[in-house]
Amino acid sequence: MRFGRIATPEGMAFCVVEGEGDDALCRQIEGTPFTEPKFTGKEWKLGDVRLLAPMLPSKIVAIGRNYADHVAEVFQKSAEHLPPTLFLKPPTAVIGPGAAIKIPDFATKVEFEGELALVIGKPCKNVKAEDWKQVVLGFTIINDVSSRDLQFADGQWARAKGIDTFAPVGPWIETDLESIDTSNLPIKAHLTHEGKTETKQDSNSNQMIMNLGEIIEFITASMTLLPGDIICTGSPAGTAAMFPGDFIEIEIPGIGKLGNPVERA
């Protein structure tokens, strides 16, 4: 099942998305995706509504340096010397599909990071790695936008990764956990710059250092996760700079595509 959040002529609502393309049907549900969906009877074609970020989390918890090739690419060191690390992105950074990533003047080297993301389905603490599916509502895509200049100048990552609009999420939440082979999942990012589109990230989740269960166990040993919280599982290599006028699209099979234009703030 795919849960989305949409803006309709009648307001914002959660829905179940059925089908593909603009003719896909958005069937409105009562309340939120955390209970068995009850349909209101209202339906819209996807092309007639606007997709929003599928969830507004209390926090975004991210694992940095979780792909060895990305560690070498960005930090110029091996993952052996720079193991995965934990950081947070504020909920105010979240935007949905199609919304603009807005780069402020003080961020001078802004890059995309296309990542598989998890949406938490229930309050949880001290989760064992083998039990991770019991607390996850589903999968989505996140672009962990990062200002590399601020990241290295500050020494910690809150400002570099927490700027407003620096967390595009979507297009929806795929709740069929068994349908996605998270041990062998392609992750791609396509950047359109000056009218030319290039695939920059072309990697696979099999390059992760910590797997999904290990990530959740690591995080919940320290903090309680709440329904709707989002976990970023790490970025593969291939990240590159974005500039106003560009368009970045993250693609993960079985989940979908997340595309956003880039503008000057």
HUWONOR-V292902 format. One line per field, one symbol per residue. ss: DSSP state (H for helix, E for strand, L for the rest). Layout:
# HUWONOR-V292902
ss->???
This chain:
# HUWONOR-V292902
ss->LEEEEEEELLEEEEEEEELLLLLLEEEEELLLLLLLLLEEEEEEEHHHLEEELLLLLLLEEEEELLEHHHHHHHHLLLLLLLLLEEEEELHHHEELLLLLEEELLLLLLEELLEEEEEEELLLELLLLHHHHHHLEEEEEEEEELEEHHHHHHHLLLHHHHHLLLLEEEEEEEELLHHHLLLLLLEEEEEEEELLEEEEEEEEEHHHELLLHHHHHHHHHLLLLELLLLEEELLLLLLLLELLLLLEEEEEELLLEEEEEEEEEL
